[in-house]
Each structure stands twice: as structure tokens, then as C-alpha cells.
Amino acid sequence: MKRSTKIVLFIVIFILLLLSHRVYGDANILVFHRFNDPRYPSTNISNQRLREVFDYLKDNNYRVLSLEELVNQVEGGKPISNKTVALTIDDGYESFYENGLEIFKEYNYPFTIFINTKAINYNYGDFLTWEQLGEISRYGSIGSHSYGHKHLTRLPLEELRDEVKKSIDDIYQNLGIETEFFSYPYGEYNSRVKEVVKGFGFRAIFNQNLGGVSEQSDLFDLDRVAIGENSNLELNLSYRYLKAKWLEQEVVQDNKLKKVEVKISPEITKAQLYVSGYGWRRVELEEGVLSLDLDLPLRYSRNRIFLKTYDNRISSQIIVKY
């Protein structure tokens, strides 16, 4: 092969690899809670800001998929475009029906709303009714957010199972829908909770941790990022999926984080570690393994640990204080 031909071939391959890197990446799942309800600023998004979020997605050529479509891609192991987003709503507050739904319909964006059904059964103030959910189900899908929105990691086994089963039964009895998706109340879970929820046959389970979704993602631990009035949307959409295996054994003693151990790709030698209340620190890995002895008191009821690479791939764990 002539030298000039080799050079042309190299350039073509390089361009194809570059285009592949740009076209394929990771999806991001966004989660909202309250809509145009300023009484609760930490979980609220105004109508104006919601339109700004949706305009950003539209103007920057994001493809907004339903959860069903996104899960299909993960199940099939298909590469996911780096401009893919799915939209979810947690808790089932009435403000979605009163303020948010029309905007979703205006932009023709699909969504999944995760509901805790006890609040609906008992007509708790601020929550949707089954009649409203019937109308909502014409435009999006309905998922389970448990029955009573309890801290699942603290429940004995039978109560934990009841929390999941009652919500499934309520949704079917009132809407005739066999729900396929579950999201953890408060974003709290551990390996025991995950296995119990998984045992009910859901197609996918969703947390509330920073990160992206790729064809390699665990369908029973899919990352979602919360979006509120002051969220940095561009930053949240930049996070990519990091395949990581976290230490399975107990890492907390006497409400202190004693150790962090996680395995990622062996070519990664440097990363950043975040622990709630302690900020970020640079860490070094040996053959893709971070093993770090700590003695950090847990500062919050819910504590997160992030491991992030310098190309913005991120994996996280949630640690609940008892």
C-alpha cells in the first residue's frame, strides 16, 4: 500500500472514531418533584424555568425518549446517543397536574410519574387523585414510588415487601396498569432493598444519584439527577456513566464511614472522590482499584459518595445514617 493511501486511510479511520465519540455517549434521566409551587423551594421548579429547561433541550437537539424507549435500548445493549434525555416526576404532587402537565403536552415530551399510592388513597392534601392520574396516563406512564413513601432501608423484610406490593396493586386496581418501573423513596436503598424490589419483576429500578445511563448500565440501579429552580442543567447533562463495582461488605460502623473500595477500568489511575459534608479530594488508583481507609462521621441522614473521572464519568453510592 502506498504511503499516501495509508495516510488517507488513517485520516478516515480517525474521523470515524471522532464522530463515533461525539455521536454516542450516555443518556441522562432528569427527575422533577413540584411545579410552580414556591412554598417548597428545594424541590420546586417554576413554569418559566421548566420552559427554559425544555427550550434548552429543544434548541440543543436533545432527543427526549420515554423511559420505555430508553430501557429498551439498555436491554438491547444498543449504543445511546449522547443527546438523549428521559423525564420523570416523583411523589405525585397535584402541582404537576395543575401546572406542569400542560407544559409537557405543549412540548410533546413523554414522561413517567412515580407515585406513592397511600397519599392518593387517603386524599392527602397536595397530592393527585386517581381521576387526575387517569388523565395523566394518556400522556405518560405511571411508575411505583412505594405505598407510604417510607425509608425502605429501615423496614423489616415483610413491611418492605408490603410497601412495594401495595403500590403495585393500587395502581392496577385504580388504573388497570401493570407498572414496569420503580423509584426509591428519598433515593434511599441498599443491596437488600434492591433485591426485594427487583423480585417483583420490574423492568427497571431508578435511584436519584448523579450519573448517566449507557448500554452497560444496571437496569436495576439507573441514575437520575434531580432538577429544580436553580439546578445547573448543562452540568447535570454532562455527567457520563462510569462502570464501577463498589465494595459489598459493610463500610459503616458506629455511623462512621470506615472505608471506600471501588473497582473501575484498569487504565484509570487518577480520579476524584466526594463524600457528603467533606467535599472533593483527588485520589489515585492502582490497576483501576481505589482502596481508601477512612474514619469519617456521617454528617447527614443521607450521605453520598461519588467517584468521578476527569472526563466526567461518575458513579455513586448512598449511605443512610441510622
Secondary structure as UniProt FT lines:
FT   HELIX           3..23
FT   STRAND          27..32
FT   STRAND          34..35
FT   TURN            38..39
FT   TURN            41..43
FT   STRAND          44..45
FT   HELIX           47..59
FT   TURN            60..61
FT   STRAND          63..65
FT   HELIX           67..75
FT   TURN            76..77
FT   TURN            82..83
FT   STRAND          84..91
FT   HELIX           94..95
FT   HELIX           96..100
FT   HELIX           101..107
FT   STRAND          112..115
FT   HELIX           117..121
FT   TURN            122..123
FT   TURN            125..126
FT   HELIX           130..136
FT   TURN            137..139
FT   STRAND          141..144
FT   HELIX           152..154
FT   HELIX           157..175
FT   STRAND          181..183
FT   HELIX           185..187
FT   HELIX           191..198
FT   TURN            199..201
FT   STRAND          204..206
FT   TURN            215..216
FT   TURN            219..220
FT   STRAND          225..226
FT   TURN            229..230
FT   HELIX           233..238
FT   STRAND          240..241
FT   STRAND          245..246
FT   STRAND          252..253
FT   TURN            254..255
FT   STRAND          256..263
FT   TURN            266..267
FT   STRAND          270..275
FT   TURN            276..278
FT   STRAND          279..284
FT   TURN            287..288
FT   STRAND          289..297
FT   STRAND          302..308
FT   TURN            310..311
FT   STRAND          313..320
//
